[in-house]
């Protein structure tokens, strides 16, 4: 594969009932700044650095995916995917997430690879890893 044809992660889209509400929640819970938002509340982005985190409406997913998709459900185990958000102070970020309305899954702990990692779910059912940078604690 040539260097020009190498894949890069462009964005992550989470399908939620209300993209504007999801973006506002992530602003409060994690201190992210809003980016582009489509008219009609079908799509909203957050500035997370080089890769965009975005939310799209269930209706938009229904239009893109003719065979449907599995909606987030807090009564079911998380999906096979997680969003990892990196913070210098993981315990504070984890607590801020809980205070904003996330559900605790695993308290922050130091991992063998040198990270501190904790897990929560947002109110829309998305699994979130709250982690320190890989080379710090």
N, CA, C and O atoms as a GROMACS GRO file, in nm:
protein
  548
    1UNK      N    1   0.086  -0.118   0.000
    1UNK     CA    2   0.000   0.000   0.000
    1UNK      C    3   0.090   0.123   0.000
    1UNK      O    4   0.184   0.133   0.079
    2UNK      N    5   0.060   0.217  -0.088
    2UNK     CA    6   0.139   0.340  -0.093
    2UNK      C    7   0.104   0.428   0.025
    2UNK      O    8  -0.004   0.419   0.082
    3UNK      N    9   0.198   0.514   0.060
    3UNK     CA   10   0.176   0.605   0.173
    3UNK      C   11   0.055   0.695   0.147
    3UNK      O   12  -0.017   0.729   0.241
    4UNK      N   13   0.031   0.734   0.022
    4UNK     CA   14  -0.082   0.821  -0.011
    4UNK      C   15  -0.216   0.749   0.001
    4UNK      O   16  -0.320   0.814   0.010
    5UNK      N   17  -0.215   0.616   0.002
    5UNK     CA   18  -0.338   0.540   0.008
    5UNK      C   19  -0.358   0.474   0.144
    5UNK      O   20  -0.440   0.384   0.157
    6UNK      N   21  -0.285   0.516   0.243
    6UNK     CA   22  -0.294   0.462   0.378
    6UNK      C   23  -0.415   0.524   0.450
    6UNK      O   24  -0.436   0.645   0.442
    7UNK      N   25  -0.493   0.442   0.517
    7UNK     CA   26  -0.612   0.492   0.587
    7UNK      C   27  -0.575   0.582   0.704
    7UNK      O   28  -0.473   0.562   0.771
    8UNK      N   29  -0.660   0.682   0.728
    8UNK     CA   30  -0.650   0.769   0.845
    8UNK      C   31  -0.790   0.776   0.906
    8UNK      O   32  -0.889   0.776   0.833
    9UNK      N   33  -0.798   0.781   1.036
    9UNK     CA   34  -0.928   0.794   1.101
    9UNK      C   35  -0.974   0.938   1.088
    9UNK      O   36  -0.910   1.029   1.140
   10UNK      N   37  -1.084   0.959   1.018
   10UNK     CA   38  -1.133   1.094   0.994
   10UNK      C   39  -1.229   1.143   1.100
   10UNK      O   40  -1.217   1.255   1.148
   11UNK      N   41  -1.325   1.058   1.139
   11UNK     CA   42  -1.423   1.095   1.240
   11UNK      C   43  -1.489   0.970   1.295
   11UNK      O   44  -1.485   0.863   1.234
   12UNK      N   45  -1.549   0.987   1.408
   12UNK     CA   46  -1.629   0.884   1.471
   12UNK      C   47  -1.768   0.942   1.487
   12UNK      O   48  -1.783   1.053   1.540
   13UNK      N   49  -1.870   0.870   1.442
   13UNK     CA   50  -2.008   0.917   1.454
   13UNK      C   51  -2.084   0.821   1.544
   13UNK      O   52  -2.082   0.700   1.523
   14UNK      N   53  -2.150   0.876   1.644
   14UNK     CA   54  -2.234   0.798   1.734
   14UNK      C   55  -2.379   0.836   1.704
   14UNK      O   56  -2.415   0.953   1.707
   15UNK      N   57  -2.461   0.736   1.675
   15UNK     CA   58  -2.602   0.761   1.647
   15UNK      C   59  -2.680   0.769   1.777
   15UNK      O   60  -2.676   0.678   1.859
   16UNK      N   61  -2.750   0.879   1.796
   16UNK     CA   62  -2.822   0.910   1.919
   16UNK      C   63  -2.959   0.968   1.884
   16UNK      O   64  -2.981   1.011   1.771
   17UNK      N   65  -3.051   0.968   1.980
   17UNK     CA   66  -3.184   1.025   1.951
   17UNK      C   67  -3.180   1.176   1.923
   17UNK      O   68  -3.260   1.225   1.844
   18UNK      N   69  -3.087   1.249   1.988
   18UNK     CA   70  -3.083   1.395   1.977
   18UNK      C   71  -2.938   1.442   1.970
   18UNK      O   72  -2.875   1.458   2.075
   19UNK      N   73  -2.883   1.463   1.850
   19UNK     CA   74  -2.742   1.502   1.837
   19UNK      C   75  -2.706   1.631   1.911
   19UNK      O   76  -2.598   1.640   1.969
   20UNK      N   77  -2.794   1.730   1.910
   20UNK     CA   78  -2.765   1.854   1.983
   20UNK      C   79  -2.753   1.832   2.132
   20UNK      O   80  -2.665   1.887   2.197
   21UNK      N   81  -2.842   1.750   2.186
   21UNK     CA   82  -2.838   1.717   2.329
   21UNK      C   83  -2.710   1.640   2.362
   21UNK      O   84  -2.648   1.664   2.465
   22UNK      N   85  -2.671   1.547   2.274
   22UNK     CA   86  -2.549   1.470   2.296
   22UNK      C   87  -2.426   1.561   2.295
   22UNK      O   88  -2.339   1.548   2.380
   23UNK      N   89  -2.420   1.653   2.199
   23UNK     CA   90  -2.307   1.746   2.192
   23UNK      C   91  -2.302   1.834   2.317
   23UNK      O   92  -2.194   1.856   2.373
   24UNK      N   93  -2.417   1.883   2.360
   24UNK     CA   94  -2.422   1.966   2.482
   24UNK      C   95  -2.377   1.886   2.604
   24UNK      O   96  -2.307   1.938   2.690
   25UNK      N   97  -2.417   1.758   2.611
   25UNK     CA   98  -2.375   1.674   2.722
   25UNK      C   99  -2.223   1.659   2.724
   25UNK      O  100  -2.161   1.672   2.829
   26UNK      N  101  -2.162   1.632   2.608
   26UNK     CA  102  -2.017   1.614   2.601
   26UNK      C  103  -1.943   1.745   2.629
   26UNK      O  104  -1.830   1.742   2.679
   27UNK      N  105  -2.004   1.857   2.598
   27UNK     CA  106  -1.945   1.986   2.637
   27UNK      C  107  -1.939   1.997   2.789
   27UNK      O  108  -1.836   2.032   2.846
   28UNK      N  109  -2.051   1.965   2.855
   28UNK     CA  110  -2.057   1.973   3.002
   28UNK      C  111  -1.969   1.867   3.068
   28UNK      O  112  -1.893   1.898   3.159
   29UNK      N  113  -1.980   1.744   3.023
   29UNK     CA  114  -1.914   1.633   3.091
   29UNK      C  115  -1.764   1.628   3.067
   29UNK      O  116  -1.689   1.588   3.156
   30UNK      N  117  -1.719   1.670   2.949
   30UNK     CA  118  -1.578   1.650   2.914
   30UNK      C  119  -1.508   1.776   2.867
   30UNK      O  120  -1.390   1.771   2.832
   31UNK      N  121  -1.577   1.890   2.866
   31UNK     CA  122  -1.512   2.015   2.831
   31UNK      C  123  -1.478   2.030   2.684
   31UNK      O  124  -1.392   2.111   2.649
   32UNK      N  125  -1.543   1.954   2.596
   32UNK     CA  126  -1.516   1.964   2.453
   32UNK      C  127  -1.590   2.084   2.394
   32UNK      O  128  -1.692   2.127   2.447
   33UNK      N  129  -1.537   2.138   2.284
   33UNK     CA  130  -1.600   2.251   2.216
   33UNK      C  131  -1.679   2.202   2.096
   33UNK      O  132  -1.639   2.107   2.028
   34UNK      N  133  -1.791   2.268   2.071
   34UNK     CA  134  -1.875   2.232   1.958
   34UNK      C  135  -1.813   2.278   1.828
   34UNK      O  136  -1.748   2.382   1.820
   35UNK      N  137  -1.836   2.197   1.726
   35UNK     CA  138  -1.796   2.232   1.590
   35UNK      C  139  -1.921   2.250   1.505
   35UNK      O  140  -2.019   2.309   1.549
   36UNK      N  141  -1.917   2.198   1.384
   36UNK     CA  142  -2.028   2.208   1.290
   36UNK      C  143  -2.153   2.139   1.344
   36UNK      O  144  -2.145   2.033   1.406
   37UNK      N  145  -2.268   2.201   1.319
   37UNK     CA  146  -2.398   2.140   1.349
   37UNK      C  147  -2.489   2.162   1.229
   37UNK      O  148  -2.502   2.273   1.178
   38UNK      N  149  -2.552   2.055   1.184
   38UNK     CA  150  -2.643   2.064   1.069
   38UNK      C  151  -2.775   2.125   1.111
   38UNK      O  152  -2.821   2.104   1.224
   39UNK      N  153  -2.838   2.199   1.022
   39UNK     CA  154  -2.972   2.250   1.052
   39UNK      C  155  -3.067   2.133   1.075
   39UNK      O  156  -3.052   2.027   1.014
   40UNK      N  157  -3.163   2.152   1.163
   40UNK     CA  158  -3.262   2.048   1.189
   40UNK      C  159  -3.218   1.945   1.292
   40UNK      O  160  -3.290   1.848   1.315
   41UNK      N  161  -3.102   1.964   1.355
   41UNK     CA  162  -3.055   1.878   1.464
   41UNK      C  163  -3.034   1.732   1.422
   41UNK      O  164  -3.054   1.641   1.502
   42UNK      N  165  -2.992   1.711   1.296
   42UNK     CA  166  -2.966   1.573   1.253
   42UNK      C  167  -2.821   1.532   1.275
   42UNK      O  168  -2.788   1.414   1.267
   43UNK      N  169  -2.732   1.632   1.302
   43UNK     CA  170  -2.589   1.603   1.310
   43UNK      C  171  -2.520   1.714   1.386
   43UNK      O  172  -2.551   1.832   1.367
   44UNK      N  173  -2.425   1.678   1.473
   44UNK     CA  174  -2.347   1.778   1.548
   44UNK      C  175  -2.207   1.724   1.574
   44UNK      O  176  -2.190   1.606   1.607
   45UNK      N  177  -2.106   1.809   1.558
   45UNK     CA  178  -1.967   1.770   1.579
   45UNK      C  179  -1.908   1.838   1.701
   45UNK      O  180  -1.954   1.944   1.744
   46UNK      N  181  -1.804   1.774   1.755
   46UNK     CA  182  -1.724   1.831   1.862
   46UNK      C  183  -1.579   1.836   1.818
   46UNK      O  184  -1.533   1.747   1.745
   47UNK      N  185  -1.507   1.937   1.861
   47UNK     CA  186  -1.366   1.950   1.830
   47UNK      C  187  -1.288   1.868   1.932
   47UNK      O  188  -1.283   1.902   2.050
   48UNK      N  189  -1.226   1.760   1.885
   48UNK     CA  190  -1.149   1.673   1.974
   48UNK      C  191  -1.002   1.662   1.931
   48UNK      O  192  -0.930   1.576   1.979
   49UNK      N  193  -0.960   1.749   1.842
   49UNK     CA  194  -0.824   1.741   1.791
   49UNK      C  195  -0.824   1.697   1.647
   49UNK      O  196  -0.904   1.746   1.567
   50UNK      N  197  -0.736   1.605   1.612
   50UNK     CA  198  -0.722   1.566   1.471
   50UNK      C  199  -0.836   1.478   1.420
   50UNK      O  200  -0.855   1.469   1.299
   51UNK      N  201  -0.909   1.413   1.507
   51UNK     CA  202  -1.023   1.330   1.467
   51UNK      C  203  -1.149   1.390   1.526
   51UNK      O  204  -1.152   1.426   1.644
   52UNK      N  205  -1.252   1.402   1.447
   52UNK     CA  206  -1.377   1.463   1.491
   52UNK      C  207  -1.466   1.359   1.558
   52UNK      O  208  -1.479   1.247   1.509
   53UNK      N  209  -1.528   1.396   1.669
   53UNK     CA  210  -1.632   1.317   1.732
   53UNK      C  211  -1.764   1.382   1.693
   53UNK      O  212  -1.783   1.502   1.715
   54UNK      N  213  -1.854   1.304   1.636
   54UNK     CA  214  -1.980   1.360   1.590
   54UNK      C  215  -2.097   1.273   1.636
   54UNK      O  216  -2.080   1.156   1.670
   55UNK      N  217  -2.214   1.334   1.637
   55UNK     CA  218  -2.337   1.265   1.672
   55UNK      C  219  -2.435   1.285   1.557
   55UNK      O  220  -2.445   1.394   1.502
   56UNK      N  221  -2.506   1.179   1.521
   56UNK     CA  222  -2.606   1.186   1.416
   56UNK      C  223  -2.735   1.124   1.468
   56UNK      O  224  -2.733   1.036   1.554
   57UNK      N  225  -2.845   1.171   1.415
   57UNK     CA  226  -2.976   1.126   1.462
   57UNK      C  227  -3.004   0.983   1.417
   57UNK      O  228  -2.951   0.935   1.318
   58UNK      N  229  -3.091   0.918   1.494
   58UNK     CA  230  -3.137   0.784   1.456
   58UNK      C  231  -3.202   0.789   1.318
   58UNK      O  232  -3.186   0.696   1.238
   59UNK      N  233  -3.274   0.896   1.289
   59UNK     CA  234  -3.341   0.909   1.160
   59UNK      C  235  -3.239   0.915   1.045
   59UNK      O  236  -3.262   0.859   0.938
   60UNK      N  237  -3.126   0.983   1.069
   60UNK     CA  238  -3.022   0.989   0.967
   60UNK      C  239  -2.964   0.849   0.944
   60UNK      O  240  -2.940   0.809   0.830
   61UNK      N  241  -2.942   0.775   1.051
   61UNK     CA  242  -2.892   0.637   1.038
   61UNK      C  243  -2.992   0.551   0.961
   61UNK      O  244  -2.954   0.473   0.874
   62UNK      N  245  -3.119   0.567   0.994
   62UNK     CA  246  -3.222   0.490   0.923
   62UNK      C  247  -3.216   0.517   0.772
   62UNK      O  248  -3.238   0.427   0.692
   63UNK      N  249  -3.187   0.642   0.734
   63UNK     CA  250  -3.178   0.678   0.594
   63UNK      C  251  -3.054   0.622   0.526
   63UNK      O  252  -3.056   0.592   0.407
   64UNK      N  253  -2.945   0.609   0.601
   64UNK     CA  254  -2.819   0.558   0.545
   64UNK      C  255  -2.813   0.406   0.544
   64UNK      O  256  -2.750   0.347   0.456
   65UNK      N  257  -2.877   0.343   0.640
   65UNK     CA  258  -2.864   0.199   0.661
   65UNK      C  259  -2.999   0.130   0.641
   65UNK      O  260  -3.076   0.118   0.736
   66UNK      N  261  -3.027   0.087   0.520
   66UNK     CA  262  -3.161   0.033   0.490
   66UNK      C  263  -3.198  -0.091   0.572
   66UNK      O  264  -3.317  -0.120   0.587
   67UNK      N  265  -3.100  -0.163   0.624
   67UNK     CA  266  -3.131  -0.280   0.706
   67UNK      C  267  -3.134  -0.248   0.855
   67UNK      O  268  -3.143  -0.338   0.938
   68UNK      N  269  -3.126  -0.119   0.890
   68UNK     CA  270  -3.133  -0.076   1.029
   68UNK      C  271  -3.001  -0.086   1.102
   68UNK      O  272  -2.898  -0.123   1.044
   69UNK      N  273  -3.005  -0.051   1.229
   69UNK     CA  274  -2.887  -0.056   1.316
   69UNK      C  275  -2.934  -0.076   1.459
   69UNK      O  276  -3.051  -0.055   1.490
   70UNK      N  277  -2.843  -0.116   1.546
   70UNK     CA  278  -2.876  -0.138   1.686
   70UNK      C  279  -2.856  -0.008   1.763
   70UNK      O  280  -2.746   0.045   1.771
   71UNK      N  281  -2.964   0.041   1.819
   71UNK     CA  282  -2.958   0.165   1.898
   71UNK      C  283  -2.896   0.136   2.034
   71UNK      O  284  -2.907   0.025   2.086
   72UNK      N  285  -2.831   0.238   2.092
   72UNK     CA  286  -2.777   0.226   2.226
   72UNK      C  287  -2.889   0.202   2.325
   72UNK      O  288  -2.994   0.266   2.318
   73UNK      N  289  -2.868   0.110   2.418
   73UNK     CA  290  -2.969   0.074   2.517
   73UNK      C  291  -2.900   0.052   2.651
   73UNK      O  292  -2.822  -0.043   2.665
   74UNK      N  293  -2.927   0.138   2.748
   74UNK     CA  294  -2.862   0.127   2.878
   74UNK      C  295  -2.900   0.000   2.954
   74UNK      O  296  -2.832  -0.037   3.050
   75UNK      N  297  -3.006  -0.066   2.912
   75UNK     CA  298  -3.047  -0.192   2.977
   75UNK      C  299  -2.973  -0.312   2.920
   75UNK      O  300  -2.988  -0.424   2.970
   76UNK      N  301  -2.893  -0.292   2.816
   76UNK     CA  302  -2.816  -0.398   2.751
   76UNK      C  303  -2.667  -0.371   2.774
   76UNK      O  304  -2.628  -0.257   2.801
   77UNK      N  305  -2.583  -0.474   2.763
   77UNK     CA  306  -2.439  -0.451   2.771
   77UNK      C  307  -2.392  -0.357   2.659
   77UNK      O  308  -2.459  -0.346   2.556
   78UNK      N  309  -2.278  -0.288   2.679
   78UNK     CA  310  -2.227  -0.199   2.575
   78UNK      C  311  -2.195  -0.274   2.446
   78UNK      O  312  -2.177  -0.396   2.446
   79UNK      N  313  -2.188  -0.199   2.337
   79UNK     CA  314  -2.151  -0.255   2.207
   79UNK      C  315  -2.005  -0.297   2.207
   79UNK      O  316  -1.936  -0.287   2.308
   80UNK      N  317  -1.960  -0.345   2.092
   80UNK     CA  318  -1.822  -0.391   2.077
   80UNK      C  319  -1.727  -0.278   2.040
   80UNK      O  320  -1.623  -0.303   1.979
   81UNK      N  321  -1.760  -0.157   2.076
   81UNK     CA  322  -1.678  -0.040   2.042
   81UNK      C  323  -1.682   0.057   2.160
   81UNK      O  324  -1.783   0.067   2.230
   82UNK      N  325  -1.572   0.127   2.182
   82UNK     CA  326  -1.569   0.228   2.288
   82UNK      C  327  -1.503   0.353   2.235
   82UNK      O  328  -1.422   0.348   2.142
   83UNK      N  329  -1.537   0.466   2.294
   83UNK     CA  330  -1.467   0.591   2.269
   83UNK      C  331  -1.368   0.611   2.382
   83UNK      O  332  -1.405   0.600   2.499
   84UNK      N  333  -1.244   0.641   2.349
   84UNK     CA  334  -1.142   0.668   2.451
   84UNK      C  335  -1.115   0.817   2.452
   84UNK      O  336  -1.077   0.874   2.350
   85UNK      N  337  -1.133   0.879   2.567
   85UNK     CA  338  -1.103   1.020   2.586
   85UNK      C  339  -0.984   1.030   2.680
   85UNK      O  340  -0.982   0.966   2.786
   86UNK      N  341  -0.885   1.109   2.642
   86UNK     CA  342  -0.758   1.116   2.715
   86UNK      C  343  -0.756   1.242   2.801
   86UNK      O  344  -0.788   1.352   2.755
   87UNK      N  345  -0.718   1.224   2.927
   87UNK     CA  346  -0.708   1.334   3.024
   87UNK      C  347  -0.580   1.318   3.105
   87UNK      O  348  -0.532   1.206   3.126
   88UNK      N  349  -0.525   1.429   3.151
   88UNK     CA  350  -0.409   1.423   3.240
   88UNK      C  351  -0.449   1.376   3.379
   88UNK      O  352  -0.374   1.305   3.445
   89UNK      N  353  -0.569   1.417   3.424
   89UNK     CA  354  -0.618   1.381   3.558
   89UNK      C  355  -0.742   1.292   3.541
   89UNK      O  356  -0.855   1.341   3.540
   90UNK      N  357  -0.719   1.162   3.529
   90UNK     CA  358  -0.828   1.068   3.502
   90UNK      C  359  -0.930   1.063   3.616
   90UNK      O  360  -1.049   1.069   3.588
   91UNK      N  361  -0.889   1.053   3.743
   91UNK     CA  362  -0.990   1.047   3.849
   91UNK      C  363  -1.085   1.168   3.848
   91UNK      O  364  -1.205   1.153   3.869
   92UNK      N  365  -1.032   1.288   3.824
   92UNK     CA  366  -1.118   1.407   3.818
   92UNK      C  367  -1.211   1.402   3.697
   92UNK      O  368  -1.328   1.437   3.707
   93UNK      N  369  -1.158   1.361   3.582
   93UNK     CA  370  -1.240   1.352   3.461
   93UNK      C  371  -1.349   1.246   3.476
   93UNK      O  372  -1.462   1.267   3.433
   94UNK      N  373  -1.315   1.135   3.538
   94UNK     CA  374  -1.411   1.027   3.560
   94UNK      C  375  -1.524   1.076   3.651
   94UNK      O  376  -1.641   1.050   3.624
   95UNK      N  377  -1.488   1.147   3.758
   95UNK     CA  378  -1.590   1.199   3.850
   95UNK      C  379  -1.675   1.306   3.782
   95UNK      O  380  -1.796   1.311   3.804
   96UNK      N  381  -1.613   1.390   3.701
   96UNK     CA  382  -1.689   1.492   3.627
   96UNK      C  383  -1.791   1.424   3.535
   96UNK      O  384  -1.904   1.471   3.522
   97UNK      N  385  -1.752   1.315   3.471
   97UNK     CA  386  -1.843   1.240   3.385
   97UNK      C  387  -1.962   1.188   3.464
   97UNK      O  388  -2.076   1.197   3.419
   98UNK      N  389  -1.935   1.132   3.582
   98UNK     CA  390  -2.044   1.083   3.666
   98UNK      C  391  -2.135   1.197   3.710
   98UNK      O  392  -2.257   1.184   3.708
   99UNK      N  393  -2.076   1.308   3.751
   99UNK     CA  394  -2.154   1.424   3.795
   99UNK      C  395  -2.243   1.478   3.683
   99UNK      O  396  -2.351   1.531   3.708
  100UNK      N  397  -2.197   1.463   3.559
  100UNK     CA  398  -2.273   1.512   3.444
  100UNK      C  399  -2.384   1.416   3.401
  100UNK      O  400  -2.472   1.454   3.324
  101UNK      N  401  -2.380   1.290   3.449
  101UNK     CA  402  -2.486   1.196   3.417
  101UNK      C  403  -2.442   1.064   3.358
  101UNK      O  404  -2.526   0.984   3.319
  102UNK      N  405  -2.312   1.039   3.349
  102UNK     CA  406  -2.265   0.909   3.303
  102UNK      C  407  -2.285   0.804   3.412
  102UNK      O  408  -2.299   0.838   3.529
  103UNK      N  409  -2.287   0.678   3.372
  103UNK     CA  410  -2.300   0.565   3.463
  103UNK      C  411  -2.162   0.501   3.481
  103UNK      O  412  -2.092   0.474   3.383
  104UNK      N  413  -2.123   0.478   3.606
  104UNK     CA  414  -1.993   0.417   3.634
  104UNK      C  415  -1.994   0.269   3.596
  104UNK      O  416  -2.088   0.197   3.629
  105UNK      N  417  -1.889   0.225   3.527
  105UNK     CA  418  -1.872   0.083   3.496
  105UNK      C  419  -1.748   0.026   3.565
  105UNK      O  420  -1.753  -0.087   3.615
  106UNK      N  421  -1.639   0.101   3.569
  106UNK     CA  422  -1.517   0.057   3.636
  106UNK      C  423  -1.440   0.181   3.680
  106UNK      O  424  -1.410   0.269   3.600
  107UNK      N  425  -1.407   0.186   3.808
  107UNK     CA  426  -1.333   0.300   3.861
  107UNK      C  427  -1.193   0.306   3.801
  107UNK      O  428  -1.137   0.204   3.762
  108UNK      N  429  -1.137   0.426   3.793
  108UNK     CA  430  -1.002   0.439   3.739
  108UNK      C  431  -0.901   0.357   3.818
  108UNK      O  432  -0.902   0.354   3.941
  109UNK      N  433  -0.814   0.289   3.742
  109UNK     CA  434  -0.706   0.214   3.804
  109UNK      C  435  -0.585   0.215   3.713
  109UNK      O  436  -0.596   0.232   3.592
  110UNK      N  437  -0.470   0.198   3.774
  110UNK     CA  438  -0.344   0.195   3.699
  110UNK      C  439  -0.332   0.060   3.629
  110UNK      O  440  -0.349  -0.044   3.692
  111UNK      N  441  -0.304   0.063   3.500
  111UNK     CA  442  -0.293  -0.059   3.419
  111UNK      C  443  -0.147  -0.093   3.396
  111UNK      O  444  -0.060  -0.006   3.409
  112UNK      N  445  -0.117  -0.221   3.364
  112UNK     CA  446   0.022  -0.262   3.342
  112UNK      C  447   0.096  -0.181   3.235
  112UNK      O  448   0.218  -0.167   3.242
  113UNK      N  449   0.025  -0.129   3.136
  113UNK     CA  450   0.089  -0.053   3.029
  113UNK      C  451   0.124   0.090   3.070
  113UNK      O  452   0.176   0.167   2.990
  114UNK      N  453   0.094   0.126   3.197
  114UNK     CA  454   0.131   0.257   3.248
  114UNK      C  455   0.022   0.362   3.244
  114UNK      O  456   0.046   0.476   3.282
  115UNK      N  457  -0.095   0.327   3.199
  115UNK     CA  458  -0.208   0.421   3.195
  115UNK      C  459  -0.294   0.407   3.319
  115UNK      O  460  -0.296   0.302   3.384
  116UNK      N  461  -0.366   0.514   3.349
  116UNK     CA  462  -0.476   0.507   3.443
  116UNK      C  463  -0.602   0.509   3.358
  116UNK      O  464  -0.618   0.596   3.272
  117UNK      N  465  -0.693   0.412   3.382
  117UNK     CA  466  -0.810   0.394   3.296
  117UNK      C  467  -0.934   0.367   3.382
  117UNK      O  468  -0.929   0.288   3.476
  118UNK      N  469  -1.044   0.433   3.348
  118UNK     CA  470  -1.174   0.406   3.407
  118UNK      C  471  -1.278   0.400   3.297
  118UNK      O  472  -1.255   0.452   3.188
  119UNK      N  473  -1.392   0.338   3.323
  119UNK     CA  474  -1.496   0.323   3.221
  119UNK      C  475  -1.630   0.374   3.272
  119UNK      O  476  -1.666   0.355   3.388
  120UNK      N  477  -1.703   0.441   3.180
  120UNK     CA  478  -1.838   0.491   3.207
  120UNK      C  479  -1.921   0.469   3.080
  120UNK      O  480  -1.868   0.439   2.973
  121UNK      N  481  -2.052   0.484   3.096
  121UNK     CA  482  -2.143   0.490   2.980
  121UNK      C  483  -2.214   0.624   2.984
  121UNK      O  484  -2.256   0.670   3.090
  122UNK      N  485  -2.226   0.685   2.867
  122UNK     CA  486  -2.299   0.811   2.861
  122UNK      C  487  -2.450   0.783   2.864
  122UNK      O  488  -2.490   0.667   2.854
  123UNK      N  489  -2.533   0.886   2.879
  123UNK     CA  490  -2.677   0.864   2.887
  123UNK      C  491  -2.739   0.806   2.760
  123UNK      O  492  -2.856   0.768   2.761
  124UNK      N  493  -2.662   0.798   2.652
  124UNK     CA  494  -2.712   0.747   2.524
  124UNK      C  495  -2.669   0.603   2.502
  124UNK      O  496  -2.701   0.544   2.398
  125UNK      N  497  -2.596   0.545   2.598
  125UNK     CA  498  -2.554   0.405   2.591
  125UNK      C  499  -2.414   0.382   2.539
  125UNK      O  500  -2.372   0.267   2.528
  126UNK      N  501  -2.339   0.487   2.507
  126UNK     CA  502  -2.205   0.474   2.451
  126UNK      C  503  -2.104   0.441   2.560
  126UNK      O  504  -2.103   0.504   2.666
  127UNK      N  505  -2.019   0.342   2.535
  127UNK     CA  506  -1.911   0.303   2.625
  127UNK      C  507  -1.796   0.400   2.609
  127UNK      O  508  -1.748   0.423   2.498
  128UNK      N  509  -1.750   0.457   2.720
  128UNK     CA  510  -1.639   0.553   2.719
  128UNK      C  511  -1.526   0.505   2.809
  128UNK      O  512  -1.548   0.464   2.923
  129UNK      N  513  -1.407   0.510   2.756
  129UNK     CA  514  -1.285   0.487   2.835
  129UNK      C  515  -1.228   0.624   2.868
  129UNK      O  516  -1.202   0.704   2.779
  130UNK      N  517  -1.210   0.650   2.996
  130UNK     CA  518  -1.146   0.773   3.043
  130UNK      C  519  -1.004   0.733   3.080
  130UNK      O  520  -0.984   0.658   3.176
  131UNK      N  521  -0.905   0.781   3.006
  131UNK     CA  522  -0.770   0.730   3.020
  131UNK      C  523  -0.666   0.842   3.021
  131UNK      O  524  -0.688   0.951   2.968
  132UNK      N  525  -0.553   0.811   3.083
  132UNK     CA  526  -0.438   0.900   3.075
  132UNK      C  527  -0.363   0.867   2.947
  132UNK      O  528  -0.386   0.762   2.887
  133UNK      N  529  -0.273   0.956   2.904
  133UNK     CA  530  -0.189   0.922   2.789
  133UNK      C  531  -0.114   0.791   2.817
  133UNK      O  532  -0.085   0.759   2.932
  134UNK      N  533  -0.083   0.718   2.715
  134UNK     CA  534  -0.020   0.587   2.729
  134UNK      C  535   0.112   0.592   2.805
  134UNK      O  536   0.145   0.497   2.877
  135UNK      N  537   0.187   0.699   2.791
  135UNK     CA  538   0.317   0.702   2.855
  135UNK      C  539   0.319   0.772   2.991
  135UNK      O  540   0.426   0.811   3.039
  136UNK      N  541   0.201   0.789   3.054
  136UNK     CA  542   0.198   0.854   3.186
  136UNK      C  543   0.103   0.780   3.277
  136UNK      O  544   0.042   0.681   3.236
  137UNK      N  545   0.089   0.826   3.401
  137UNK     CA  546   0.004   0.760   3.498
  137UNK      C  547  -0.109   0.837   3.540
  137UNK      O  548  -0.188   0.790   3.622
   0.00000   0.00000   0.00000
